[in-house]
Structures are given as C-alpha cells and as structure tokens.
Amino acid sequence: MERAQRLAVQDGMRRLADGDRSAFDPVFAGLWPVLRAFCRRATGSDADGDDAAQEALVKVLARASSFDPERDAVTWALAIAAWECRTIRKRAARRREHRLEQAADAPSGEAAADEAAASRQLASAAVDVLGALDPRDAATILAAVGGDPDARPAVPAATFRKRLERALGRLRAAWRARHGAL
C-alpha cells in the first residue's frame, strides 16, 4: 500500500470516528483490497479469505467511533482481520472441513508430475535443513506442525510458543544458509 493511500485511509477513519459518514466510501475503497489480499493469504483460500475480509471490514466500520486517531488505521484494520482469519481457521478445524478448491484446482498429467517432483525436492531440502538443527529445535517444530497434542512437551502454552518462535528463527537462518532467501 502506498503512503498516499495509507494517509487517505487514516484521514477517512479519523473522519468516520468523528461521525462524518461521507468518509465511508474512501475508507472502504482503501481497506477492501488490502484486507482481502491479507485474508486470502492468511486463510489459504479465496472463499474463506473473502469471508474473513468482509467480516473484518464490517467490524472496522461498525467500530469506527472507537478508533484512536493516534494509531495507524491500516494496522488496526489488519489486526481485526487477523482475528477474523483465526476464527475461520478454528471453525474449519472444529468441523474438520476440507477445502474443495484444492481438489478442483489439482493439476493433471505432466504438470502434476512436475509439481510432484518439485514437492519431493522441497520436502527433501526441508528434512535436510531440519536434520541440521539442534534435536530439541527439530522436536519442537515437529510437535507444532504434527498436529498430535501428545507430542507437545508438558510445558505451559506460552513457553511452548516461545520455544517454537526461537526454533523457527533458527530454521529460517539454516534454510537461508543452505538455500538462500525464503
């Protein structure tokens, strides 16, 4: 987002917070593409991303009167959007939903073979880098992505999140050392 657009959204939110309803259109026009792109990336699905962006934008506009003009409007809106994405992901996990888009977009023929080969190479590189880490870091990462709650160590959730954050930082550094930027 360009600085001019960001300032326009900031000004529009400030005006909305003051009760100027004519600022609705510029705020909507400035925030919708940003929230939509963010939510689609965060959810991994166009449909879920659009739903999250729509819910986030509704909440942003409904809460406009509580907006603090001293804070960045785009960051505030993205924080609300992040919570909406989290809500949608948790809802899908509770229902154990499967994404139909992935099945419909599956490549066929030669493209599928190329994609499978690239996927195997990437998985091999990931295993190689993961094997180069300290065994405690590797175990922490595997416990987090494995989905098995019994694999997590018996530590408070905050401690585990911090361990995971540090382990992922070391994983990124090891990846960059071997394969370049992520």
TIRO-651781 format. One record per residue: x, y, z of N, C-alpha, C in turn; residue number from 0; residue in one letter. Coordinates in steps of 0.02 Angstrom, whole numbers. Layout:
// residues N
X / Y / Z / X / Y / Z / X / Y / Z / NUM / A .
...
This chain:
// residues 182
42 / -58 / 0 / 0 / 0 / 0 / 45 / 62 / 0 / 0 / M .
30 / 107 / -44 / 70 / 168 / -49 / 54 / 215 / 9 / 1 / E .
102 / 259 / 22 / 94 / 305 / 78 / 33 / 350 / 70 / 2 / R .
20 / 373 / 9 / -38 / 417 / -2 / -103 / 380 / 13 / 3 / A .
-108 / 317 / -6 / -168 / 277 / 8 / -176 / 267 / 83 / 4 / Q .
-120 / 253 / 116 / -121 / 242 / 188 / -145 / 305 / 225 / 5 / R .
-120 / 362 / 203 / -140 / 426 / 233 / -214 / 440 / 220 / 6 / L .
-238 / 422 / 161 / -309 / 432 / 144 / -353 / 389 / 189 / 7 / A .
-333 / 327 / 201 / -371 / 283 / 246 / -369 / 311 / 317 / 8 / V .
-310 / 334 / 338 / -304 / 363 / 405 / -350 / 423 / 413 / 9 / Q .
-350 / 467 / 364 / -393 / 527 / 366 / -466 / 506 / 366 / 10 / D .
-483 / 458 / 323 / -553 / 435 / 320 / -576 / 404 / 386 / 11 / G .
-534 / 364 / 418 / -552 / 334 / 482 / -559 / 388 / 536 / 12 / M .
-516 / 438 / 533 / -521 / 493 / 581 / -588 / 529 / 573 / 13 / R .
-607 / 540 / 509 / -671 / 573 / 495 / -730 / 529 / 516 / 14 / R .
-725 / 463 / 503 / -778 / 418 / 524 / -785 / 418 / 600 / 15 / L .
-729 / 418 / 635 / -731 / 419 / 708 / -765 / 482 / 735 / 16 / A .
-758 / 535 / 697 / -791 / 598 / 716 / -863 / 602 / 693 / 17 / D .
-887 / 550 / 658 / -957 / 548 / 638 / -971 / 569 / 566 / 18 / G .
-920 / 582 / 526 / -929 / 603 / 457 / -940 / 541 / 413 / 19 / D .
-1002 / 526 / 397 / -1019 / 466 / 359 / -1000 / 471 / 285 / 20 / R .
-981 / 529 / 262 / -959 / 535 / 192 / -890 / 504 / 183 / 21 / S .
-857 / 488 / 237 / -790 / 458 / 233 / -794 / 382 / 224 / 22 / A .
-854 / 355 / 225 / -863 / 282 / 218 / -833 / 256 / 153 / 23 / F .
-851 / 286 / 97 / -828 / 261 / 32 / -752 / 261 / 25 / 24 / D .
-717 / 315 / 43 / -644 / 313 / 36 / -611 / 261 / 83 / 25 / P .
-639 / 252 / 142 / -611 / 202 / 188 / -622 / 132 / 159 / 26 / V .
-682 / 120 / 135 / -697 / 55 / 105 / -652 / 42 / 45 / 27 / F .
-646 / 90 / 1 / -605 / 82 / -59 / -531 / 72 / -42 / 28 / A .
-508 / 102 / 10 / -438 / 95 / 29 / -423 / 30 / 66 / 29 / G .
-470 / 8 / 109 / -457 / -51 / 150 / -475 / -117 / 117 / 30 / L .
-527 / -118 / 76 / -551 / -182 / 49 / -496 / -222 / 13 / 31 / W .
-459 / -193 / -35 / -409 / -234 / -69 / -353 / -258 / -22 / 32 / P .
-335 / -218 / 27 / -282 / -237 / 74 / -306 / -294 / 119 / 33 / V .
-366 / -287 / 147 / -393 / -339 / 191 / -406 / -403 / 152 / 34 / L .
-432 / -397 / 92 / -447 / -456 / 52 / -384 / -495 / 36 / 35 / R .
-332 / -461 / 14 / -269 / -496 / -2 / -239 / -527 / 61 / 36 / A .
-239 / -490 / 116 / -212 / -516 / 179 / -249 / -578 / 201 / 37 / F .
-315 / -576 / 201 / -356 / -632 / 225 / -350 / -692 / 180 / 38 / C .
-345 / -681 / 115 / -337 / -738 / 69 / -271 / -774 / 83 / 39 / R .
-217 / -735 / 94 / -153 / -766 / 110 / -155 / -801 / 178 / 40 / R .
-188 / -770 / 226 / -189 / -797 / 294 / -231 / -861 / 299 / 41 / A .
-285 / -865 / 261 / -327 / -925 / 265 / -308 / -977 / 213 / 42 / T .
-273 / -957 / 161 / -255 / -1005 / 109 / -312 / -1022 / 62 / 43 / G .
-365 / -985 / 64 / -424 / -999 / 23 / -455 / -933 / 2 / 44 / S .
-474 / -929 / -61 / -506 / -868 / -85 / -574 / -857 / -51 / 45 / D .
-613 / -911 / -45 / -680 / -904 / -16 / -676 / -885 / 58 / 46 / A .
-634 / -922 / 96 / -626 / -906 / 167 / -595 / -837 / 176 / 47 / D .
-549 / -820 / 133 / -517 / -754 / 138 / -566 / -698 / 126 / 48 / G .
-610 / -707 / 76 / -661 / -656 / 62 / -709 / -649 / 121 / 49 / D .
-728 / -707 / 150 / -773 / -705 / 208 / -740 / -668 / 267 / 50 / D .
-677 / -684 / 280 / -642 / -652 / 336 / -634 / -577 / 324 / 51 / A .
-616 / -559 / 262 / -608 / -488 / 246 / -673 / -450 / 253 / 52 / A .
-727 / -481 / 232 / -792 / -449 / 237 / -811 / -439 / 311 / 53 / Q .
-802 / -490 / 351 / -818 / -485 / 423 / -774 / -432 / 456 / 54 / E .
-710 / -431 / 438 / -664 / -382 / 467 / -684 / -312 / 448 / 55 / A .
-702 / -302 / 386 / -721 / -234 / 364 / -786 / -212 / 397 / 56 / L .
-832 / -257 / 406 / -894 / -241 / 442 / -878 / -219 / 513 / 57 / V .
-833 / -256 / 546 / -814 / -238 / 615 / -776 / -172 / 618 / 58 / K .
-732 / -161 / 570 / -694 / -98 / 568 / -742 / -40 / 561 / 59 / V .
-789 / -44 / 516 / -835 / 11 / 504 / -884 / 19 / 562 / 60 / L .
-904 / -37 / 592 / -950 / -33 / 649 / -916 / -2 / 710 / 61 / A .
-852 / -14 / 716 / -814 / 12 / 774 / -777 / 77 / 758 / 62 / R .
-795 / 109 / 706 / -760 / 170 / 685 / -761 / 223 / 740 / 63 / A .
-814 / 226 / 778 / -818 / 277 / 831 / -768 / 265 / 887 / 64 / S .
-743 / 202 / 894 / -693 / 188 / 945 / -622 / 191 / 919 / 65 / S .
-614 / 209 / 856 / -547 / 213 / 826 / -507 / 269 / 859 / 66 / F .
-444 / 254 / 877 / -399 / 303 / 907 / -359 / 336 / 850 / 67 / D .
-371 / 399 / 836 / -337 / 433 / 779 / -261 / 436 / 787 / 68 / P .
-236 / 424 / 846 / -163 / 425 / 856 / -130 / 360 / 831 / 69 / E .
-169 / 310 / 817 / -144 / 245 / 793 / -154 / 239 / 718 / 70 / R .
-117 / 193 / 688 / -122 / 182 / 616 / -186 / 143 / 600 / 71 / D .
-226 / 170 / 555 / -290 / 139 / 538 / -281 / 73 / 501 / 72 / A .
-233 / 68 / 457 / -223 / 6 / 419 / -200 / -49 / 466 / 73 / V .
-156 / -35 / 511 / -133 / -85 / 559 / -190 / -108 / 603 / 74 / T .
-232 / -62 / 624 / -290 / -78 / 665 / -337 / -124 / 627 / 75 / W .
-349 / -108 / 564 / -393 / -150 / 523 / -363 / -219 / 510 / 76 / A .
-297 / -222 / 500 / -265 / -287 / 489 / -266 / -330 / 552 / 77 / L .
-262 / -299 / 609 / -266 / -337 / 672 / -336 / -368 / 679 / 78 / A .
-387 / -331 / 662 / -455 / -358 / 664 / -462 / -414 / 612 / 79 / I .
-433 / -404 / 553 / -436 / -455 / 501 / -399 / -518 / 522 / 80 / A .
-344 / -511 / 557 / -306 / -570 / 581 / -349 / -612 / 628 / 81 / A .
-387 / -578 / 671 / -431 / -615 / 717 / -487 / -650 / 679 / 82 / W .
-512 / -618 / 626 / -564 / -650 / 586 / -537 / -712 / 550 / 83 / E .
-475 / -706 / 525 / -444 / -764 / 492 / -435 / -822 / 542 / 84 / C .
-414 / -804 / 601 / -404 / -854 / 654 / -471 / -887 / 670 / 85 / R .
-523 / -849 / 674 / -589 / -875 / 689 / -611 / -924 / 635 / 86 / T .
-601 / -906 / 573 / -621 / -950 / 517 / -580 / -1014 / 517 / 87 / I .
-515 / -1009 / 529 / -473 / -1070 / 532 / -495 / -1115 / 589 / 88 / R .
-509 / -1087 / 647 / -530 / -1127 / 704 / -598 / -1160 / 691 / 89 / K .
-643 / -1123 / 659 / -708 / -1151 / 642 / -700 / -1210 / 594 / 90 / R .
-658 / -1202 / 545 / -646 / -1256 / 497 / -614 / -1316 / 531 / 91 / A .
-568 / -1304 / 578 / -536 / -1359 / 613 / -587 / -1396 / 656 / 92 / A .
-632 / -1360 / 688 / -683 / -1392 / 729 / -728 / -1436 / 686 / 93 / R .
-743 / -1413 / 627 / -787 / -1451 / 582 / -748 / -1501 / 539 / 94 / R .
-682 / -1496 / 543 / -638 / -1538 / 502 / -657 / -1533 / 428 / 95 / R .
-666 / -1470 / 407 / -684 / -1457 / 338 / -624 / -1469 / 292 / 96 / E .
-639 / -1490 / 233 / -588 / -1498 / 181 / -601 / -1446 / 128 / 97 / H .
-549 / -1417 / 103 / -557 / -1365 / 52 / -571 / -1396 / -15 / 98 / R .
-629 / -1380 / -43 / -647 / -1405 / -109 / -606 / -1373 / -164 / 99 / L .
-583 / -1311 / -152 / -544 / -1276 / -202 / -480 / -1314 / -219 / 100 / E .
-449 / -1344 / -169 / -386 / -1379 / -180 / -398 / -1439 / -225 / 101 / Q .
-452 / -1475 / -214 / -467 / -1533 / -255 / -484 / -1513 / -327 / 102 / A .
-520 / -1458 / -335 / -540 / -1435 / -402 / -481 / -1408 / -441 / 103 / A .
-433 / -1378 / -406 / -376 / -1348 / -440 / -318 / -1396 / -450 / 104 / D .
-328 / -1460 / -435 / -273 / -1508 / -439 / -250 / -1514 / -512 / 105 / A .
-185 / -1508 / -524 / -159 / -1514 / -592 / -162 / -1585 / -617 / 106 / P .
-160 / -1594 / -683 / -163 / -1661 / -711 / -107 / -1671 / -760 / 107 / S .
-91 / -1734 / -773 / -42 / -1751 / -824 / 29 / -1731 / -806 / 108 / G .
63 / -1701 / -856 / 133 / -1681 / -849 / 143 / -1628 / -794 / 109 / E .
95 / -1583 / -790 / 100 / -1530 / -738 / 98 / -1561 / -669 / 110 / A .
58 / -1613 / -659 / 54 / -1647 / -594 / 120 / -1681 / -578 / 111 / A .
151 / -1712 / -628 / 215 / -1745 / -617 / 269 / -1694 / -599 / 112 / A .
270 / -1637 / -634 / 319 / -1585 / -618 / 308 / -1558 / -548 / 113 / D .
245 / -1547 / -530 / 230 / -1522 / -464 / 249 / -1572 / -410 / 114 / E .
237 / -1636 / -423 / 255 / -1688 / -375 / 331 / -1691 / -366 / 115 / A .
368 / -1685 / -421 / 441 / -1686 / -416 / 467 / -1626 / -377 / 116 / A .
440 / -1568 / -391 / 460 / -1508 / -355 / 442 / -1514 / -281 / 117 / A .
385 / -1543 / -267 / 364 / -1552 / -197 / 411 / -1601 / -161 / 118 / S .
432 / -1654 / -195 / 479 / -1701 / -164 / 546 / -1668 / -151 / 119 / R .
569 / -1627 / -198 / 633 / -1592 / -189 / 629 / -1543 / -130 / 120 / Q .
575 / -1508 / -125 / 566 / -1461 / -71 / 562 / -1497 / -4 / 121 / L .
526 / -1552 / -2 / 521 / -1591 / 60 / 589 / -1619 / 80 / 122 / A .
627 / -1642 / 31 / 694 / -1667 / 45 / 738 / -1612 / 73 / 123 / S .
735 / -1553 / 44 / 775 / -1497 / 68 / 754 / -1478 / 139 / 124 / A .
689 / -1479 / 152 / 664 / -1462 / 219 / 687 / -1512 / 271 / 125 / A .
684 / -1576 / 254 / 707 / -1628 / 300 / 782 / -1620 / 313 / 126 / V .
820 / -1604 / 260 / 891 / -1594 / 267 / 907 / -1536 / 314 / 127 / D .
873 / -1480 / 306 / 884 / -1423 / 349 / 860 / -1437 / 421 / 128 / V .
803 / -1470 / 427 / 777 / -1487 / 493 / 825 / -1534 / 530 / 129 / L .
857 / -1580 / 493 / 905 / -1626 / 523 / 968 / -1591 / 547 / 130 / G .
983 / -1532 / 518 / 1043 / -1495 / 538 / 1031 / -1455 / 602 / 131 / A .
969 / -1448 / 623 / 954 / -1410 / 684 / 969 / -1451 / 746 / 132 / L .
972 / -1416 / 802 / 977 / -1448 / 867 / 916 / -1494 / 875 / 133 / D .
925 / -1555 / 900 / 868 / -1602 / 906 / 809 / -1573 / 945 / 134 / P .
822 / -1530 / 994 / 766 / -1500 / 1032 / 726 / -1452 / 988 / 135 / R .
761 / -1415 / 945 / 726 / -1370 / 899 / 684 / -1410 / 849 / 136 / D .
713 / -1462 / 822 / 677 / -1504 / 774 / 616 / -1536 / 806 / 137 / A .
624 / -1560 / 868 / 567 / -1591 / 903 / 512 / -1540 / 916 / 138 / A .
531 / -1479 / 933 / 481 / -1426 / 945 / 442 / -1411 / 882 / 139 / T .
477 / -1403 / 826 / 444 / -1388 / 762 / 399 / -1445 / 741 / 140 / I .
423 / -1506 / 747 / 382 / -1564 / 728 / 321 / -1571 / 772 / 141 / L .
329 / -1556 / 837 / 271 / -1559 / 882 / 219 / -1507 / 862 / 142 / A .
241 / -1449 / 840 / 194 / -1396 / 821 / 158 / -1412 / 756 / 143 / A .
193 / -1438 / 706 / 161 / -1450 / 641 / 130 / -1519 / 635 / 144 / V .
147 / -1563 / 681 / 122 / -1631 / 677 / 48 / -1637 / 692 / 145 / G .
22 / -1592 / 732 / -48 / -1595 / 748 / -65 / -1643 / 805 / 146 / G .
-15 / -1679 / 830 / -27 / -1727 / 885 / -16 / -1691 / 951 / 147 / D .
-70 / -1679 / 989 / -62 / -1642 / 1052 / -19 / -1679 / 1103 / 148 / P .
-13 / -1745 / 1097 / 29 / -1784 / 1143 / 103 / -1774 / 1130 / 149 / D .
121 / -1750 / 1069 / 191 / -1740 / 1052 / 219 / -1677 / 1083 / 150 / A .
176 / -1632 / 1105 / 200 / -1570 / 1135 / 227 / -1583 / 1205 / 151 / R .
281 / -1549 / 1222 / 308 / -1558 / 1290 / 260 / -1531 / 1343 / 152 / P .
267 / -1557 / 1402 / 223 / -1537 / 1457 / 248 / -1471 / 1488 / 153 / A .
239 / -1417 / 1450 / 258 / -1351 / 1472 / 199 / -1305 / 1460 / 154 / V .
197 / -1247 / 1493 / 143 / -1200 / 1479 / 141 / -1180 / 1405 / 155 / P .
82 / -1163 / 1382 / 74 / -1146 / 1311 / 118 / -1087 / 1291 / 156 / A .
126 / -1038 / 1334 / 168 / -980 / 1318 / 241 / -1000 / 1310 / 157 / A .
263 / -1046 / 1352 / 332 / -1071 / 1347 / 342 / -1108 / 1281 / 158 / T .
293 / -1149 / 1264 / 299 / -1186 / 1201 / 299 / -1139 / 1141 / 159 / F .
256 / -1088 / 1142 / 255 / -1040 / 1087 / 322 / -1004 / 1080 / 160 / R .
352 / -986 / 1136 / 417 / -952 / 1133 / 471 / -999 / 1107 / 161 / K .
470 / -1062 / 1129 / 518 / -1111 / 1103 / 509 / -1119 / 1028 / 162 / R .
447 / -1122 / 1007 / 432 / -1130 / 935 / 456 / -1070 / 896 / 163 / L .
444 / -1010 / 922 / 467 / -950 / 888 / 543 / -950 / 879 / 164 / E .
578 / -969 / 931 / 652 / -971 / 926 / 675 / -1026 / 879 / 165 / R .
643 / -1084 / 882 / 662 / -1139 / 838 / 649 / -1121 / 765 / 166 / A .
594 / -1089 / 752 / 579 / -1069 / 683 / 628 / -1016 / 658 / 167 / L .
649 / -972 / 702 / 701 / -923 / 683 / 765 / -957 / 663 / 168 / G .
784 / -1008 / 703 / 846 / -1045 / 686 / 837 / -1086 / 622 / 169 / R .
776 / -1112 / 611 / 761 / -1149 / 549 / 768 / -1102 / 489 / 170 / L .
740 / -1042 / 494 / 745 / -994 / 438 / 818 / -976 / 424 / 171 / R .
857 / -967 / 477 / 928 / -950 / 468 / 965 / -1008 / 434 / 172 / A .
950 / -1069 / 455 / 983 / -1127 / 424 / 962 / -1135 / 351 / 173 / A .
898 / -1122 / 337 / 874 / -1126 / 268 / 910 / -1075 / 224 / 174 / W .
914 / -1013 / 250 / 947 / -961 / 211 / 1020 / -978 / 198 / 175 / R .
1053 / -1008 / 247 / 1123 / -1026 / 239 / 1132 / -1079 / 185 / 176 / A .
1085 / -1124 / 179 / 1091 / -1178 / 130 / 1060 / -1163 / 63 / 177 / R .
1002 / -1128 / 64 / 963 / -1121 / 3 / 947 / -1049 / -17 / 178 / H .
970 / -1001 / 20 / 955 / -932 / 4 / 893 / -908 / 40 / 179 / G .
866 / -852 / 17 / 809 / -821 / 50 / 747 / -864 / 45 / 180 / A .
704 / -858 / 96 / 641 / -895 / 97 / 592 / -866 / 47 / 181 / L .
